[in-house]
């Protein structure tokens, strides 16, 4: 698909905040804007969900292709810590 460039003028503070928000999501501002545009174009709930789901799958595939993976050991350790914290909270409130 051919691509085109869109130029917009945005307040500098908003631009900086948007860039930080994109970085926090491991995305570029352009990627987030493109996702937003797709959501607007495909507004029916089913189409919007389908597009969102496809984007999420593609993001995961792209991250895996770049080697941005989390080992099963890391996942297990993180959730073990979450379970332990939950158990502590339950014991304190009981």
N, C-alpha and C positions, 0 to 999 in steps of 0.2 A: 504494500500500500504506500502510495506517495505521501510524503510529509510536507507540512507547511509551517511557517513560523508566524506566531502571533506576538505582537508587541503591545504591552499595556503599560500605563503609567500608574504606579502605586506608591503610596506614602512610604517613606524609608523605614519608619518604625514597623509598619505592617509587614514590609518585605523581610526585615530581619527576623521578626517573630515567626513568620511563615517558614523561612529557611530553617530556623531552629526546630519548629514542629515537624518539618519534613525529615530533618536529620534524626530526630528522636524516633521516627518511624522507619529509619534506614532507607529512606527514599529521597529523591531529588524533588525540588519544588515542581519541576516540569512533570514528573510522574504523577504527583498528587493532583495537579491541575488537569492533566489528561484524564485521570480517573473521575474527577468531578464532572468534567465535560461529558464523559461516557454515561455517568449516572443521570445527568440531565436529559440526554438524548434518549436513553432507554428508561423512561420513567415508569412504565408499567411494573407493578411489584414483581411479577415473575421474571420479566426481562432484566430488571435492575438486579435482582438477586443472582440470576444466571451470569450476568456480566461481572458482578462483584466476585462471585465464586470463581469464575474463570481467571480473573485477575489475581486472586489470592493463590490459586494453584500455580499460575505462571510465575508469580513472585517467589514461591517456594522452589520451583524448578530452577529459576535463575540463580537463587542463592545457593542451591546445591551444586549447580554447575560451577559457581565461583569458589566452591569448597567451604562455604559458610554453613557448616554443619555443627550440630551439638551431639556429642556422644551420648549413648544410652546411659553411661555411668553418670554423666553430668545431670541428665534429666532425673535419674533415680535419686541422686543426692539432693537435688533441689526440692523434689517432692517429699522426700523423707524429712527435710528440714521444715517444709510447710506443714506436714502432718504432725510433727513434734510440736511446732508452735501452736497449732490448733488444739492439740491435746492439753498443752499447758494452759491455754485460755479457758478451755472447758473446765479444767480442774479448779482454776481460780474463781470461776463464776459459780461453781456448784456448791 
